[in-house]
Amino acid sequence: MTLKACKKEEKMDRGFQKKFKFEGSIKVLTQMMVDPAATEKRGGAKNLPLRPGEILDVIQFTNQEQILCRNSQRRYGYVPRAVMLPL
């Protein structure tokens, strides 16, 4: 990675930590897939836009209904557990 790309990623990670009040280092717990049968959903204020079949990095299991995830474009947001499948 170039220095510019590293700084951009660090900036995005700091923005994520501030927006979601996330403390500590960002660690990927596991990867999960969006259910291919799920309808495409647009993201909201803190929700991640979803595409059927997409692989997401799980950052935190927040509660029984949502998971905090990161997509391949390094965007963060909440995803409903109902549309997630284990790999």
Contact map, one row per residue, 1 for C-alpha under 8 A:
111011000000000000000000000000000000000000000000000000000000000000000000000000000000000
111111000000000000000000000000000000000000000000000000000000000000000000000000000000000
111111100000000000000000000000000000000000000000000000000000000000000000000000000000000
011111110000000000000000000000000000000000000000000000000000000000000000000000000000000
111111111000000000000000000000000000000000000000000000000000000000000000000000000000000
111111111100000000000000000000000000000000000000000000000000000000000000000000000000000
001111111110000000000000000000000000000000000000000000000000000000000000000000000000000
000111111111000000000000000000000000000000000000000000000000000000000000000000000000000
000011111111100000000000000000000000000000000000000000000000000000000000000000000000000
000001111111110000000000000000000000000000000000000000000000000000000000000000000000000
000000111111111000000000000000000000000000000000000000000000000000000000000000000000000
000000011111111100000000000000000000000000000000000000000000000000000000010000000000000
000000001111111110000000010000000000000000000000000000000000000000000000000000000000000
000000000111111111000000000000000000000000000000000000000000000000000000000000000000000
000000000011111111100000000000000000000000000000000000000000000000000000000000000000000
000000000001111111111100000000000000000000000000000000000000000000000000000100000000000
000000000000111111111110000000000000000000000000000000000000000000000000000000000000000
000000000000011111111100000000000000000000000000000000000000000000000000000000000000000
000000000000001111111100000000000000000000000000000000000000000000000000000000000000000
000000000000000111111100000000000000000000000000000000000000000000000000000000000000000
000000000000000111111110000000000000000000000000000000000000000000000000000000000000000
000000000000000111111111000000000000000000000000000000000000000000000000000000000000000
000000000000000010001111100000000000000000000000000000000000000000000000000000000000000
000000000000000000000111110000000000000000000000000000000000000000000000000000000000000
000000000000000000000011111000000000000000000000000000000000000000000000000000000000000
000000000000100000000001111100000000000000000000000000000010000000000000000000000000000
000000000000000000000000111110000000000000000000000000000010000000000000000000000000000
000000000000000000000000011111100000000000000000000000001110000000000000000000000000000
000000000000000000000000001111100000000000000000000000001111000000000000000000000000000
000000000000000000000000000111110000000000000000000000001110000000000000000000000000000
000000000000000000000000000111111000000000000000000000111100000000000000000000000000011
000000000000000000000000000001111100000000000000000000111100000000000000000000000001111
000000000000000000000000000000111110000000000000000011110000000000000000000000000001111
000000000000000000000000000000011111010000000000011111110000000000000000000000000011100
000000000000000000000000000000001111110000000000000110000000000000000000000000000011100
000000000000000000000000000000000111110000000000000110000000000000000000000000000000000
000000000000000000000000000000000011111000000000000100000000000000000000000000000000000
000000000000000000000000000000000111111100000000000100000000000000000000000000000010000
000000000000000000000000000000000000111110000000001100000000000000000000000000000000000
000000000000000000000000000000000000011111000000111100000000000000000000000000000000000
000000000000000000000000000000000000001111100000111000000000000000000000000000000000000
000000000000000000000000000000000000000111110001110000000000000000000000000000000000000
000000000000000000000000000000000000000011111111110000000000000000000000000000000000000
000000000000000000000000000000000000000001111111100000000000000000000000000000000000000
000000000000000000000000000000000000000000111110000000000000000000000000000000000000000
000000000000000000000000000000000000000000111111000000000000000000000000000111000000000
000000000000000000000000000000000000000000111111100000000000000000000000000111100000000
000000000000000000000000000000000000000001110111110000000000000000001000001111100000000
000000000000000000000000000000000000000111110011111000000000000000000000000000000000000
000000000000000000000000000000000100000111100001111101000000000000000000000000000000000
000000000000000000000000000000000100001110000000111111000000000000000000000000000000000
000000000000000000000000000000000111111100000000011111000000000000000000000000000000000
000000000000000000000000000000001111000000000000001111100000000000000000000000000000000
000000000000000000000000000000001100000000000000011111110000000000000000000000000000000
000000000000000000000000000000111100000000000000000011111000000000000011000000000000000
000000000000000000000000000000111100000000000000000001111100000000001111000000000000000
000000000000000000000000000111110000000000000000000000111110000000001110000000000000000
000000000000000000000000000111110000000000000000000000011111100000111100000000000000000
000000000000000000000000011111000000000000000000000000001111100000111100000000000000000
000000000000000000000000000010000000000000000000000000000111110000111000000000000000000
000000000000000000000000000000000000000000000000000000000111111001110000000000000000000
000000000000000000000000000000000000000000000000000000000001111111110000000000000000000
000000000000000000000000000000000000000000000000000000000000111111100000000000000000000
000000000000000000000000000000000000000000000000000000000000011111000000000000001000000
000000000000000000000000000000000000000000000000000000000000011111100000000000011100000
000000000000000000000000000000000000000000000000000000000000111111110000000001111000000
000000000000000000000000000000000000000000000000000000000111111011111000000001111000000
000000000000000000000000000000000000000000000000000000000111110001111100000111100000000
000000000000000000000000000000000000000000000001000000011111000000111110000111100000000
000000000000000000000000000000000000000000000000000000011110000000011111111110000000000
000000000000000000000000000000000000000000000000000000111000000000001111111100000000000
000000000000000000000000000000000000000000000000000000110000000000000111111000000000000
000000000000000000000000000000000000000000000000000000000000000000000111111000000000000
000000000001000000000000000000000000000000000000000000000000000000000111111100000000000
000000000000000000000000000000000000000000000001000000000000000000000111111110000000000
000000000000000100000000000000000000000000000111000000000000000000011110011111000000000
000000000000000000000000000000000000000000000111000000000000000000011100001111100000000
000000000000000000000000000000000000000000000111000000000000000001111000000111110000000
000000000000000000000000000000000000000000000011000000000000000001111000000011111011000
000000000000000000000000000000000000000000000000000000000000000011100000000001111111000
000000000000000000000000000000000000000000000000000000000000000111100000000000111111000
000000000000000000000000000000000000000000000000000000000000000010000000000000011111000
000000000000000000000000000000000110010000000000000000000000000000000000000000111111100
000000000000000000000000000000011110000000000000000000000000000000000000000000111111110
000000000000000000000000000000011110000000000000000000000000000000000000000000000011111
000000000000000000000000000000111000000000000000000000000000000000000000000000000001111
000000000000000000000000000000111000000000000000000000000000000000000000000000000000111
